Amino acid sequence: MSRSQSLALAAAYFDDGRFLSDLERRVACPTESDGGTVPPSLAQYLRDEMAPTLTPLGFDCQILQNPSPRGGPLLIARRVEDPALPTVLTYGHGDVVNGQVGKWRAGLAPWRVTVEDGKWYGRGTADNKGQHTVNLGGLAAAIAARDGKLGYNVTVLIETGEEAGSPGLNDFCAAQAQALEAELFIGCDGPRVRADLPTLFLGSRGMVNFTLSLRCRERAYHSGNWGGVITNPATVLANALASMVDARGVLGVEGLRAPAVTDAVRAALDGLPIGGDVNDPALDPAWGEPGMTPAERLVAWNTLEVLALGAGSAERPVNAIPPAAVAHCQLRFVVGTDWTNLARHLRRHLDERGFQAIDIDVTMQTAATRLDVEHPWVRWAQGSLAGTTGDAPAVMPNLAGSLPNDAFADVLGLPTLWVPHSYPACAQHGPDEHLLPAIAREGLQIMAGLYWDLGEAGAPWRA
């Protein structure tokens, strides 16, 4: 067979309804992982959905326990044609965020795929069940097109704790390094830059969530009787935040600012569109680091966001000075940031400005990763995507959001390529999450082309 036949098989999987049938069955399994427990549905998804999908393709499947009690089980599926051949590792996650039953608009539900107005609604359609169904469907097409002989080995890793912060994933990869040994990593998650623009990204920004809190007393006091003579913690905290990030969103904490953007990264981002889809918010040209394009501010720079503020009762304020105030914040950062010392940098910054009483609590954190934009695998993947779609893909040095890519880039030491099959307005993590079927169909062909091209002589396996 030929490359074009591989793409045709992938399109047929979509056109004859098998893709939708598989997705409906997978969405119906309520694999919520962000509730603080490990529900039985996580193992069920691996056992009843993933293993039966992979076994007929020649994979040997193992479902293994997570080394963290907070994390769900993981599946390693290996398809070895010859131990002497190179191996590609691919990844997806079978878990989803909570379904938010009752908050979806009329006619929609989280655990049912609803086809409506050119969109397929349901929890996990975009993140990540739809995307790993695209990935595995493209792989199956390439296997069939090559009559069962790809010319390389494939290992599939499916985790069930990504939406809970991937607890245990790094330790699992370290412990299973031999089983996961490969020359290349390919994953499908996250959004395209824009719905109509196939995208390749090479890593992700890191993330550290932290909480600032200040408690001055045990209860509120009347603002008329005590205003002007007792400290207002909300006022103090607001001023502390203003010293950390200014009114234009510019990060002001020394030690947490991004390193200079390299020429190669700047060139990769030149002309990259940000926003523009119907449901995207309008960009604010005055927001963020001055002297940068929107793409550079979003992808190649650090941002400090205030996610939530609390003091008193915002819903029903009373004439009283609140006893305490809290701010939940987040740093999104790129490779080269001294993020592991975030608490130390914040402490010094706050202390130097007289905010010694504010407490700092670091919670969730994920490392930043980025494959060199000039790596041979990047050029190869660009060529593969262009060969399938007819147009050059958008290349992002890293996703603006965060993914557990450090498990693959740092722990396993692999070059990492991510090919997303969603778009920014997919409503992931919220009510009305949806997949665009046009992207899914094109994505199936993109993945079939990638897996075909990995078996060709031009693939830089030894790069």
Buried (B, 14 or more C-beta within 10 A) or exposed (E): EEBEBBBBBBBEBBEEEEBBEBBBBBBBBBBBBBEEEBBEBBBBBBBBBBBEBBEEBBBEBBBBEBBBEBBBBBBBBBBBBEEEBBBBBBBBBBBBBBBBEEEBEEEBBBBEBBEEEEBBBBBBBBBBBBBBBBBBBBBBBBBBBBEEEBBBBBBBBBBBBBBBBBBBBBBBBEEBEEBBBBBBBBBBBBBBBBBBBBBBBBBBBBBBBBBBBBBBEEEBBEBEEEEEEBEBBBBBBBEBBEBBBEEEBBBEBEBBBBBEBBEEBBEBBEEBEBBBBEEBEEBEEEEBBEEBBBBBBBBBBBBBEBEEBBBBEEEEEEEBBBBBBBBBBBBBBBBEBEBEEBEEBBBBBBEEEEBEBBEBEBEEBBBBBBBBBEBBBBBBBBBBBBBBBEEEBBBBBBBBBBBBBBBBBBBBEBBBBBBBBBBBBBBBBEBBBBBBBEBBBBBBBBBBBBBBBBBEEEBBBEE
